[in-house]
Amino acid sequence: MSSRDVSGHYRSAPQAVGDYGRSRPDHQASRSSRGGNGYGGDSYDPRRDSGRSGRHGTGQAPGSFPDDPLASGYRPPSRSPRSRDGYDAREGGYGTRGNDYGAREGAYGAPGDAYRQGRSDSGWGGGAHGDGGGRGGGGGQGGRGGRGQGPGGRGSGPGRGKVKGSWWRHWSVRKVAGLAAAGFGGLVLVGVAGVSYAYASTTVPTDASQAAMQQQSTVYFSDGKTVVGTFGNTDRQLLQYSQIPPTVRDAVVAAEDRGFYTEGGVSPRGIMRAAYEDVFNSGGSGGGSLQGGSTITQQFVRNYYANIGTQQTASRKIKEIFVALKVAKEKSKAWILTQYLNTIYLGEGAYGVGAAADTYFGVPASQLTIAQAAMIAAIIQSPSYYPTPAGHQALVARWHYVLDGMVSMGDLTAQQAASEQFPAFSSAQDQHVGSAPYDGYIMDLVGNELGPVADGGTYNLTTNQIDDGGLRIVTTISKPMMDRLYAAVNDNEKLMAEGGGALPSYALVGAELQNPQTGAIEAFYGGVGQNASASYCHALCENNTVISREQVGSSFKPYVLATAVQQGMNVQTTKLDGYSPLWIPMDTQPMTPASRTQAGASLDSFPEHNDGDESYGPMTVAQAEAQSSNTAFTDLIHRVGTQNVVNMAKQFGVDAGASGLQNDVGNVGMALGQDSLTVTEQDTMLATLDNNGTYHAAHIVQQISQGTVSYPIKVVSAQVLTPPLDSQVQYAMSYDTINGTGTAAAMSDGRPIIAKTGTTDSAQSAFFIGAIPQYALTVGIFTAKQGKTTETLNGLGGNAGGGFGGYWPARIWNTFAEDEFAQLPIQQFPTPQFSGSTWNMFNGGVLLTPSPTPTQTAAPTNQPTPPVTPPVPTDPGNGNGNGNGNGNGNGGPGNGSPGNGGPGANGAANGAAGLVALVPLRWLRRRRKRKRR
């Protein structure tokens, strides 16, 4: 039976004043006080809200309770309906509050008074037994009304305070559920608002990250297809969409994101699948790998854009997702996939499918097979592990996964996939240049030309721009010509060894072929190769011999000749002083003649000798050039001025400072090539003279592009000599291979060649520069250490004259020319246009020995007009036979022994025959450049 049905009292009488409410009656008993008419007895439980005692249906009349609540059992109705009567009236009230709770005396107030009684500051007001039933009148301020014996009511004070622990009585399951739902909904709204704000405030970066755009610069031969090498360490080829075959695109989509073409940039299903696999299936442990939840678009975003990063943080991942969503909305799938395939890392230092195709299979991406494309796509998941031997089995499994995906996506049939074989692939090479011996030298020249202007470069690019700018550089270098030039050098080195005088370990060979119409270097010999063995190189293989500075000997004389022609000297009518010895005045006395004796020489004159102290006497300019007369050209430079020659050399592209020319001003020995020039500088001078006086800077870069943008090519051009003036220089140089010091270079078809030889003291440098109208080619052999050293080229090839420029350098030139130039049509140099005045270089303007007046004759078809021959020297036995190309002498017998006679008219000179074809050793022994000053 419920305690609410029990009649009568079930509790002891109230305690004395001050002890009210201290006892804890039975909890169930306390509920019996809920009746329609109020509480009976002192059934008050302080843990319950006393305000409930005032709930009743209609209100009870005063005195409805007996004086002793224990005497007669009042049984109030169980939870009668609430009546507005006696509940809302706010009359009566509590008495003052006593010191503890106070005695239970006094009345609650009239029946029907309001429930809430006034609260006294001092305690609970008393109330008579049986009184109550309504809300008491105003008692104390805000105090809780005392509890009477009868049904109490709520006081009418300012408000009733809460009893501790009573708040939860008003809650229900429905209220709790409703409040929870409301809170969750609020959180959702806040979250949605936050996500919306974050998405709106996230912008797609405008710039790609530097790492994503880094790309090695690739250097090509002149065909634009054959790779020489690369600059930088980021192996990447930025391809266009059309350059990536569908097979590669399909394989990558099958490997990484099969919903790529239909999703909006992210794949929640993919993320959940990856998480499930990684957690519950250990990511495929036992042969598998961790699953990836990112789409291709997300991978692209993190790899391509700046400020996205790869940190494993929630904020970064959210940013990645938002950017991916926006990119998927703004960009086409083709664009996203192309950039992804260009930026993704594929192991072995390869970034992007283009570099991977070259690294693993040695082919461009456009030539990848299905099996190869699937393997590259498989590597994406673990690029640092799969290409290694340890990861091979896992790579094969992943490869099958890719093929299966291509089948499921309809890109392959099951039969096609089953027929594929896992492809063999190569590992990346550490070197960034090809295996040819000249590849490293080409890269050196290209790097120099692209570099800062302050360092001699042309394009002023920084190291970062060159290494990581993704430049496509097409050179002027013809690979077939490079191979032929290297073969020409190697063939002659074999002949040297076979002759008993192999090229010494300290000797270097340099050669360069230029197109005179453009200044383009089409081939060169820079050394045996930077990849040659150390024992073979002797620490010299790193040297690029075309840019090494060495003394060039008499091959410097064309600078002096060009200066004289520019100053108005007529090459045809002027006679130079070829006597030896000859005392040359300083160039501060240009009009003072040289002296044949020291006694007759002016102060500070410079004594000079011809090679072998040969005394030629008065010589035409062409003769002096062909015979390389030292006295004639030191006298000529004293006339034109050393500073003027330096200025002329600058116009030809010579670095006057680095070469030492500027510091040599005032020294007439400059004419003999005692300063250090490079093979390239000599070849550029020759090419300018070959090109009718028009200079083009020597260059090796033909094209530079970066993606679809092309750099303008920078080639400095200038007119050094007018064509008529230049034709006189060409004329003077046209006899060197006919009856001069360079006959060993003469071609079998007799085509015209302008040329000059050069040899230094102790044969430490030997040069031959020679050009046909189509090409200019310079060949030099020189020792590593110049100056006061025992290094020499004498005896090279077992020949006493092997160290002269007219011997092995001329033969190397001829070997290449017969192989390459002979295939070209024979062209003539322009007919010389003689102008200017006759310079009298002799004492008092009187020639010591009369000479016939030179006349110009028409040049034959295949060779230039022979120069006017000098008079017969007075000393017997010192004649010099001038043989033509077939060994038939043009000079009469001189006063010396047979073969050494001076040139005459229509006579035979038996000794001259060998000069053209073989360059007799007896003559070569006498051909050496005089001392340098």
Backbone hydrogen bonds, N-H to C=O, Kabsch-Sander energy under -0.5 kcal/mol:
donor,donor_aa,acceptor,acceptor_aa,energy
5,D,2,S,-2.1
6,V,3,S,-1.0
19,D,16,A,-2.4
22,R,19,D,-1.6
30,S,26,D,-1.7
31,R,27,H,-0.7
31,R,28,Q,-0.8
32,S,29,A,-1.5
33,S,30,S,-1.2
34,R,31,R,-2.0
35,G,33,S,-1.2
36,G,77,P,-1.6
38,G,55,R,-0.6
41,G,149,Q,-0.5
43,S,40,G,-1.0
44,Y,42,D,-0.6
48,R,45,D,-2.4
50,S,48,R,-0.7
52,R,49,D,-2.0
53,S,50,S,-1.8
54,G,51,G,-1.3
55,R,52,R,-1.9
56,H,54,G,-0.5
63,G,130,G,-0.6
64,S,61,A,-1.3
64,S,130,G,-0.8
71,A,68,D,-1.9
72,S,68,D,-0.8
74,Y,72,S,-1.0
75,R,73,G,-0.5
79,R,77,P,-0.8
83,S,56,H,-1.2
87,Y,84,R,-1.3
88,D,84,R,-1.4
89,A,112,G,-0.5
91,E,135,R,-0.7
93,G,108,Y,-1.1
93,G,136,G,-0.8
94,Y,137,G,-0.8
98,G,124,W,-0.9
105,E,103,A,-2.0
107,A,127,G,-0.6
113,D,110,A,-2.0
114,A,135,R,-1.2
115,Y,87,Y,-1.3
116,R,154,R,-2.4
117,Q,115,Y,-0.7
117,Q,155,G,-1.4
118,G,137,G,-1.1
119,R,140,G,-0.8
120,S,118,G,-0.5
120,S,123,G,-0.6
125,G,95,G,-0.6
131,D,128,A,-2.0
132,G,109,G,-0.9
133,G,151,P,-2.1
135,R,89,A,-0.5
135,R,113,D,-9.9
136,G,114,A,-0.6
137,G,108,Y,-0.7
142,G,140,G,-0.8
143,G,119,R,-3.2
148,G,146,G,-0.6
149,Q,127,G,-0.6
150,G,128,A,-0.7
155,G,115,Y,-0.5
155,G,116,R,-4.5
155,G,117,Q,-0.7
156,S,137,G,-0.6
161,G,159,G,-0.5
166,S,163,V,-1.8
169,R,166,S,-1.2
170,H,167,W,-1.3
171,W,168,W,-1.5
176,V,172,S,-2.5
177,A,173,V,-2.7
178,G,174,R,-2.6
179,L,175,K,-2.8
180,A,176,V,-2.6
181,A,177,A,-2.5
182,A,178,G,-2.5
183,G,179,L,-2.6
184,F,180,A,-2.7
185,G,181,A,-2.7
186,G,182,A,-2.2
187,L,183,G,-2.5
188,V,184,F,-2.7
189,L,185,G,-2.6
190,V,186,G,-2.8
191,G,187,L,-3.1
192,V,188,V,-3.2
193,A,189,L,-2.7
194,G,190,V,-2.7
195,V,191,G,-3.1
196,S,192,V,-2.8
197,Y,193,A,-2.4
198,A,194,G,-2.8
199,Y,195,V,-2.9
200,A,196,S,-2.4
201,S,197,Y,-2.4
202,T,198,A,-1.0
209,S,304,Y,-3.5
213,M,209,S,-1.3
214,Q,210,Q,-1.1
215,Q,468,D,-1.3
216,Q,234,T,-2.8
217,S,231,F,-1.3
217,S,467,D,-0.5
218,T,471,L,-2.5
219,V,229,G,-3.0
220,Y,473,I,-3.1
221,F,226,T,-2.7
222,S,477,I,-2.9
224,G,221,F,-2.3
228,V,219,V,-3.4
229,G,219,V,-1.2
230,T,432,H,-3.0
231,F,217,S,-2.8
235,D,233,N,-1.0
235,D,349,G,-1.2
236,R,234,T,-1.2
237,Q,351,Y,-0.7
239,L,237,Q,-0.9
243,Q,240,Q,-1.2
244,I,241,Y,-1.3
248,V,245,P,-0.7
249,R,245,P,-1.8
250,D,246,P,-3.1
251,A,247,T,-2.1
252,V,248,V,-2.2
253,V,249,R,-2.2
254,A,250,D,-2.4
255,A,251,A,-1.6
256,E,252,V,-2.5
257,D,253,V,-1.9
260,F,257,D,-1.7
262,T,259,G,-1.4
263,E,259,G,-2.2
264,G,266,V,-0.6
271,I,267,S,-2.2
272,M,268,P,-2.5
273,R,269,R,-2.6
274,A,270,G,-2.5
275,A,271,I,-2.3
276,Y,272,M,-2.5
277,E,273,R,-2.6
278,D,274,A,-2.6
279,V,275,A,-2.2
280,F,276,Y,-2.8
281,N,276,Y,-0.7
281,N,277,E,-1.4
283,G,277,E,-2.5
284,G,281,N,-1.9
285,S,281,N,-1.0
288,G,284,G,-2.9
299,Q,295,T,-2.5
300,F,296,I,-2.6
301,V,297,T,-2.4
302,R,298,Q,-2.2
303,N,299,Q,-1.7
304,Y,300,F,-2.4
305,Y,301,V,-1.7
306,A,207,D,-1.7
308,I,305,Y,-0.7
313,T,311,Q,-1.9
317,K,313,T,-2.1
318,I,314,A,-2.7
319,K,315,S,-2.1
320,E,316,R,-2.5
321,I,317,K,-2.4
322,F,318,I,-2.6
323,V,319,K,-2.6
324,A,320,E,-2.5
325,L,321,I,-2.4
326,K,322,F,-2.2
327,V,323,V,-3.0
328,A,324,A,-2.5
329,K,325,L,-1.1
330,E,326,K,-2.3
331,K,327,V,-3.2
336,I,332,S,-2.3
337,L,333,K,-2.7
338,T,334,A,-2.2
339,Q,335,W,-2.3
340,Y,336,I,-2.4
341,L,337,L,-2.5
342,N,338,T,-1.1
343,T,339,Q,-1.2
343,T,340,Y,-0.6
344,I,340,Y,-2.2
346,L,350,A,-2.9
350,A,347,G,-2.2
351,Y,235,D,-3.7
352,G,344,I,-3.3
352,G,350,A,-0.5
353,V,341,L,-2.2
355,A,351,Y,-0.6
356,A,352,G,-2.0
357,A,353,V,-2.5
358,D,354,G,-1.6
359,T,355,A,-2.8
360,Y,356,A,-2.8
361,F,357,A,-1.6
362,G,357,A,-0.6
362,G,358,D,-0.8
363,V,357,A,-1.4
367,Q,364,P,-1.9
368,L,365,A,-1.5
373,A,369,T,-2.7
374,A,370,I,-2.5
375,M,371,A,-1.8
376,I,372,Q,-2.3
377,A,373,A,-2.3
378,A,374,A,-2.1
379,I,375,M,-1.7
380,I,376,I,-0.8
380,I,377,A,-0.7
381,Q,378,A,-1.0
382,S,379,I,-1.0
385,Y,382,S,-1.1
386,Y,382,S,-2.7
388,T,385,Y,-1.6
391,G,385,Y,-0.6
391,G,388,T,-0.5
392,H,389,P,-1.1
395,L,391,G,-2.2
396,V,392,H,-2.4
397,A,393,Q,-2.0
398,R,394,A,-2.3
399,W,395,L,-2.4
400,H,396,V,-2.0
401,Y,397,A,-1.8
402,V,398,R,-2.1
403,L,399,W,-2.2
404,D,400,H,-2.6
405,G,401,Y,-2.1
406,M,402,V,-2.3
407,V,403,L,-1.9
408,S,404,D,-2.6
409,M,405,G,-1.8
410,G,407,V,-1.3
411,D,406,M,-2.6
412,L,406,M,-1.4
417,A,413,T,-2.4
418,A,414,A,-2.2
419,S,415,Q,-1.4
420,E,416,Q,-0.6
420,E,417,A,-0.9
426,S,360,Y,-2.3
434,G,228,V,-2.2
439,D,436,A,-1.2
442,I,438,Y,-2.2
443,M,439,D,-2.2
444,D,440,G,-1.8
445,L,441,Y,-2.2
446,V,442,I,-2.6
447,G,443,M,-2.7
448,N,444,D,-2.3
449,E,445,L,-2.1
450,L,446,V,-2.3
451,G,447,G,-1.3
455,D,452,P,-1.0
456,G,453,V,-2.1
457,G,452,P,-2.8
458,T,449,E,-2.9
459,Y,449,E,-1.6
460,N,451,G,-2.0
461,L,450,L,-2.7
466,I,462,T,-2.0
467,D,463,T,-3.1
468,D,464,N,-2.7
469,G,465,Q,-0.9
470,G,215,Q,-2.4
472,R,705,S,-3.1
473,I,218,T,-3.0
473,I,471,L,-0.6
474,V,472,R,-0.6
474,V,703,Q,-2.2
475,T,220,Y,-2.4
475,T,473,I,-0.6
476,T,700,I,-2.0
478,S,522,E,-2.7
479,K,477,I,-0.7
482,M,478,S,-2.4
483,D,479,K,-2.5
484,R,480,P,-2.0
485,L,481,M,-2.6
486,Y,482,M,-2.5
487,A,483,D,-2.0
488,A,484,R,-2.3
489,V,485,L,-2.0
490,N,486,Y,-2.6
491,D,487,A,-2.8
492,N,488,A,-1.7
493,E,489,V,-2.1
494,K,490,N,-1.9
495,L,491,D,-1.7
496,M,492,N,-2.1
497,A,493,E,-2.1
498,E,494,K,-2.6
499,G,495,L,-1.7
500,G,497,A,-1.3
501,G,496,M,-2.3
507,A,504,P,-1.6
508,L,782,F,-2.9
510,G,780,G,-2.8
511,A,525,Y,-1.6
512,E,778,T,-2.1
513,L,523,A,-3.3
514,Q,776,A,-2.9
515,N,520,A,-2.6
518,T,515,N,-1.4
519,G,515,N,-3.3
520,A,515,N,-0.5
521,I,699,H,-2.6
522,E,513,L,-2.1
522,E,520,A,-0.8
523,A,513,L,-1.3
525,Y,511,A,-2.9
526,G,524,F,-0.6
530,Q,437,P,-0.6
532,A,529,G,-1.5
537,C,533,S,-2.2
538,H,534,A,-2.0
540,L,537,C,-1.1
543,N,540,L,-1.3
545,T,526,G,-2.0
545,T,543,N,-0.9
547,I,544,N,-1.8
550,E,548,S,-0.6
550,E,677,L,-2.5
552,V,673,G,-0.5
552,V,675,D,-0.9
553,G,673,G,-1.7
555,S,552,V,-1.4
556,F,553,G,-1.5
557,K,554,S,-1.7
559,Y,556,F,-1.8
560,V,556,F,-0.7
561,L,557,K,-2.3
562,A,558,P,-2.8
563,T,559,Y,-1.8
564,A,560,V,-2.1
565,V,561,L,-2.4
566,Q,562,A,-2.3
567,Q,563,T,-1.6
568,G,565,V,-1.5
569,M,564,A,-2.2
570,N,837,S,-2.9
571,V,569,M,-0.7
574,T,570,N,-1.8
575,K,839,W,-0.9
576,L,619,M,-3.8
578,G,576,L,-0.9
578,G,617,G,-1.8
582,L,608,E,-2.4
583,W,595,S,-3.7
584,I,582,L,-0.7
584,I,606,F,-3.5
589,Q,586,M,-2.1
592,T,589,Q,-1.5
594,A,841,M,-0.6
595,S,583,W,-2.3
601,A,598,Q,-1.0
605,S,602,S,-1.4
606,F,584,I,-3.7
608,E,582,L,-2.5
613,D,610,N,-2.9
614,E,611,D,-0.9
616,Y,578,G,-2.8
616,Y,614,E,-0.7
619,M,576,L,-2.8
621,V,571,V,-0.7
621,V,574,T,-0.8
624,A,620,T,-2.6
625,E,621,V,-2.2
626,A,622,A,-2.7
627,Q,623,Q,-2.9
628,S,624,A,-0.6
629,S,624,A,-1.9
633,F,629,S,-1.4
634,T,630,N,-2.4
635,D,631,T,-1.9
636,L,632,A,-1.6
637,I,633,F,-2.3
638,H,634,T,-1.4
639,R,635,D,-1.1
640,V,636,L,-2.1
641,G,637,I,-2.4
645,V,641,G,-1.6
646,V,642,T,-2.2
647,N,643,Q,-2.4
648,M,644,N,-2.1
649,A,645,V,-2.6
650,K,646,V,-2.0
651,Q,647,N,-1.6
652,F,648,M,-1.3
653,G,650,K,-1.8
654,V,649,A,-2.4
656,A,654,V,-1.0
659,S,655,D,-2.2
660,G,656,A,-0.6
660,G,657,G,-0.7
661,L,656,A,-0.6
662,Q,656,A,-1.9
664,D,660,G,-0.7
664,D,661,L,-1.2
665,V,662,Q,-1.0
667,N,664,D,-2.1
668,V,666,G,-0.7
670,M,667,N,-2.0
671,A,668,V,-1.6
672,L,669,G,-1.8
673,G,670,M,-1.9
674,Q,669,G,-0.5
676,S,659,S,-1.9
677,L,550,E,-2.1
677,L,675,D,-0.7
680,T,546,V,-2.0
682,Q,678,T,-2.1
683,D,679,V,-2.4
684,T,680,T,-2.2
685,M,681,E,-2.0
686,L,682,Q,-2.1
687,A,683,D,-2.5
688,T,684,T,-2.1
689,L,685,M,-2.1
690,D,686,L,-2.2
691,N,687,A,-1.4
692,N,689,L,-0.9
693,G,688,T,-2.0
694,T,691,N,-1.3
695,Y,693,G,-0.6
695,Y,718,A,-4.0
697,A,716,V,-2.8
699,H,519,G,-1.9
702,Q,474,V,-2.9
702,Q,700,I,-0.5
703,Q,474,V,-2.1
704,I,711,Y,-0.5
705,S,472,R,-1.7
706,Q,709,V,-3.4
709,V,706,Q,-1.8
711,Y,704,I,-3.1
715,V,713,I,-0.7
718,A,695,Y,-2.1
720,V,693,G,-2.3
720,V,718,A,-0.9
721,L,693,G,-1.4
726,D,722,T,-3.1
727,S,723,P,-2.1
728,Q,724,P,-0.9
728,Q,725,L,-0.8
729,V,725,L,-1.2
730,Q,726,D,-2.6
731,Y,727,S,-2.0
732,A,728,Q,-2.1
733,M,729,V,-1.8
734,S,730,Q,-0.6
734,S,731,Y,-1.1
735,Y,732,A,-0.5
736,D,733,M,-0.7
738,I,735,Y,-1.0
739,N,735,Y,-2.3
740,G,736,D,-0.8
741,T,626,A,-1.6
742,G,736,D,-2.0
743,T,740,G,-0.6
745,A,742,G,-1.9
746,A,743,T,-1.4
750,G,747,M,-1.7
754,I,771,A,-2.2
755,A,733,M,-2.3
756,K,769,I,-2.1
758,G,767,F,-2.0
760,T,765,S,-1.8
763,A,760,T,-1.9
764,Q,761,D,-1.2
766,A,781,I,-2.6
767,F,758,G,-3.4
768,F,779,V,-2.6
769,I,756,K,-2.7
770,G,777,L,-2.5
771,A,754,I,-2.4
772,I,775,Y,-2.1
775,Y,772,I,-0.6
776,A,514,Q,-2.2
777,L,770,G,-2.6
778,T,512,E,-2.2
779,V,768,F,-2.7
780,G,510,G,-3.2
781,I,766,A,-2.6
782,F,508,L,-2.3
783,T,764,Q,-2.4
784,A,506,Y,-1.6
786,Q,784,A,-0.5
789,T,787,G,-1.7
793,L,762,S,-0.5
793,L,763,A,-1.9
795,G,799,N,-0.8
796,L,793,L,-1.8
797,G,501,G,-2.8
798,G,795,G,-2.4
799,N,796,L,-0.8
802,G,799,N,-1.9
804,F,801,G,-1.8
807,Y,804,F,-1.8
808,W,802,G,-0.6
810,A,805,G,-0.7
811,R,807,Y,-2.2
812,I,808,W,-2.6
813,W,809,P,-2.1
814,N,810,A,-2.3
815,T,811,R,-2.6
816,F,812,I,-2.0
817,A,813,W,-2.5
818,E,814,N,-2.8
819,D,815,T,-1.1
820,E,816,F,-2.8
821,F,817,A,-0.8
822,A,817,A,-1.9
823,Q,820,E,-0.9
824,L,821,F,-2.1
833,Q,724,P,-0.6
834,F,832,P,-0.7
837,S,568,G,-2.8
839,W,837,S,-0.6
840,N,838,T,-0.5
841,M,575,K,-0.6
841,M,839,W,-0.8
845,G,842,F,-2.0
846,V,843,N,-1.5
878,N,875,D,-1.2
883,G,881,G,-0.7
884,N,888,N,-1.0
887,G,884,N,-1.6
889,G,887,G,-0.6
890,N,882,N,-1.3
900,N,897,S,-2.2
906,N,890,N,-0.6
906,N,904,G,-0.6
912,A,909,A,-1.3
913,A,909,A,-0.5
913,A,910,N,-0.9
915,L,912,A,-0.5
916,V,912,A,-1.0
916,V,913,A,-0.6
917,A,913,A,-1.3
918,L,914,G,-2.2
919,V,914,G,-1.9
924,L,920,P,-2.4
925,R,921,L,-2.4
926,R,923,W,-1.0
927,R,923,W,-0.6
927,R,924,L,-1.1
928,R,926,R,-1.2
